[in-house]
Amino acid sequence: MPHASLSPHIDHPATTTQAAPPTELTLEERLTLIDAAMTVRLDEAKVAYEVNTAHIPTEPFDLADVVTLPLTPTLQPPPEPYPTPVAALLQRAHHRLLTGGWCKDVLVDEDGARCMLGAIRAEARGDSGLEASAAAVLLDAIRRKFGHDIDSVPTFNDAHGTGRVPIRMVDQAAHHADARGL
């Protein structure tokens, strides 16, 4: 005798429900997702860096020491001259240092580069009074920024390994001379 089932067997038609195929993301959508993921990773890295370096003492720096551009006479024409003689002399000396090069331990090196005082002397064109006034204003500008322990312009010039700070100080001295009407 055939085996009787307690529940009736019903044949259902096979259901073939398929999920819609995933739509591919557009380039813009993928870039947005990558940007979000990278932002999270960069934020985490920033926090980790701050935590890992919080104990390291730092000294502030002048951005002018970091950002430099190659300067040549054709790329860097002389600026409009200051109307006062000492300021104009310091401005010309600054331009000479930028375009002709800076050196230390000598007034002029074998390549024609000059120290701060050498540039002032060259631009004074034999006027020793104007040269002395410009050197005095430069020394005053140096002492304002670096303290009164600096005894001379050549000492300050020769204490540096690169010309960035000395050249910048000649420019600042030109601004001081102009502000003082010298």
C-alpha positions, 0 to 999 in steps of 0.5 A: 500500500502506498505510503500516505503523507500527512500533509498534502504535497502541492507542486509550486512552480519554480520561482526564478527571482533574480536580483538585479545585476549591480550597476557599475559606479560612474567615475565620479561616484568612484572618485567621491568614495575614494576621496571620502576614504582618503580624507578619513585616512589623512585625518587619522594620519594627522592625529597620529602625527600630532600625537607622535611629535607633540614632545618634540620642541620646535622653533618658528621659522621665517617662510622666506628662508624656505621659499626661494626662487632662482633669480637672474637679472633678466627674470628679476629686474631692479625694483623702482628705486627708493627716493632717498640715497641710503635706501636706494643704495641698500636696495641696489645692494640687495638686487646685486646680491640676488642677481650676482650671488652672495659669499662669505669671508671675502668682499668678492669671491672668484665668481664675482659674488659679494658679501653684504658689505661688498655689495654695499661698497660696489653700489656706493660707487666710491662715495664712502660717506654713503657707504658708511651710512648704509652699513650703519643702517644695515647693522641697526636692522640686524641688531633689531632682529638678532640682538645687540651682540652682533658687532659688525656687518661682516661678522653677521654675514660670515656667520651664515652658511647661505645667503638667505638671511643676509640678503633678506636683511639688506632688503629689510635695511632698505625698508628701514632707511626709506621709512626713516627718510635716509 
